[in-house]
Amino acid sequence: MKASYHRPTRIEVDLSAISYNLEQVVSHLPKETEVFAVVKANAYGHGVVAVAQALQAQVAGFCVSNIDEALELRQAGIGKEILVLGVVPVAAIPLALEANIILTAASQEWIDRLEISALKGLRLHIKVDTGMGRIGFRTSQATNLAIANLLANEARVEGIFTHFASADQADKSQFLEQLSCFKRIISELDYLPSLVHASNSATSIWHADTVFNMVRLGDILYGLNPSGRDLELPYNVKAALSLTSELVHVKELEAGSRVGYGATYTCSQSEYIGTIPIGYADGFLRKMQDFHVLVDGELCPVVGRVSMDQITVRLPKSYPIASKVTLIGQDGQGAISAQEWADHLGTINYEVVCLLSDRIPRFYFK
């Protein structure tokens, strides 16, 4: 999707805030910990190339979800280590070898499908499923067999990792079960790779005493609380992303006038209605009806259905066209966070920022 630079709707990303957030987390970890920044899904909607360029001096490497995200970083000149966390199609192995990208081995079947020639020099981390139920080996026996097969064919097995399902929750029972399982499996290995990692953002924040020698930091880098509102952050972080637009049309509607598709809103009295160029095609979902935006520091409710490209809000008074509208961020004494969007939608802040589409241009500052 092409970014709409000639529309007033825009995202601003404070790269210094992301660097600050990284430093905050790292300062509470053991000094020898290797740090990989998770920049998958366009750096959680913040812009992968700009974020990676800003962080590359502070981290050992980056984590992405697929081979194309890894290649995008390489093509942008990022030379740091890149680990693909997902399963890469066998046909893409030559691309990983050529671009020096680390892949994840998650099943014996995947290994068996590889040509012996493709394994030589291939850099891999082993994924262990300790209770997430997605990808990964589930026993030490299967893990040992996989590592032995890979080493015998001259693959470079450099890491082993798992992923916690509930490190961001107050109830620690499943987290402790998974941690115990992972520790047991790695203790039973005949060959232990040099990098061992299980800590995502939540684990690094609330279970820092359980980190191994590498962490994967994602949501927290962008100033977002991985637990939503379940757990309080133990230290300060700064939200890196703001989303703004402008009023492109303002009109006074008389009592009884209807607004939007389906006529779901009726003016109860004479009201000023403002139109803003953002909609569900941009990630401002239809369920955001009855939420609010900020105009001149005042909360203005979203009235009528959210359209593909536009929303309408009830204004306290008439404002001139081109008046600033804040959808995420600070305006005067008022503020709206990605977490508030998530609360309204019944989802998580991860989803909110990842859904902000590429149609909204990103602008960066420090």
MOTA-V854371 format. One record per run of one state. SS is the DSSP state (H for helix, E for strand, C for the rest). FROM is the first residue (numbers start at 1). TO is the last residue. If there is no record, write none. Layout:
BEGIN
ss->(SS	SS)
from->(FROM	FROM)
to->(TO	TO)
END
This chain:
BEGIN
ss->(C	E	H	C	E	C	H	C	H	C	E	C	H	C	E	C	H	C	E	C	H	C	H	C	E	C	E	C	H	C	E	C	H	C	E	C	H	C	H	C	E	C	H	C	E	C	E	C	H	C	E	C	E	C	H	C	H	C	E	C	E	C	E	C	E	C	E	C	H	C	H	C	E	C)
from->(1	10	15	27	34	39	40	45	48	56	61	65	67	76	81	85	90	100	102	106	108	113	116	120	123	129	137	138	140	153	156	162	173	188	195	200	201	207	208	211	214	218	219	223	241	254	258	260	261	264	265	267	271	277	280	283	286	289	292	296	298	303	311	316	324	332	334	337	338	346	349	355	361	366)
to->(9	14	26	33	38	39	44	47	55	60	64	66	75	80	84	89	99	101	105	107	112	115	119	122	128	136	137	139	152	155	161	172	187	194	199	200	206	207	210	213	217	218	222	240	253	257	259	260	263	264	266	270	276	279	282	285	288	291	295	297	302	310	315	323	331	333	336	337	345	348	354	360	365	366)
END
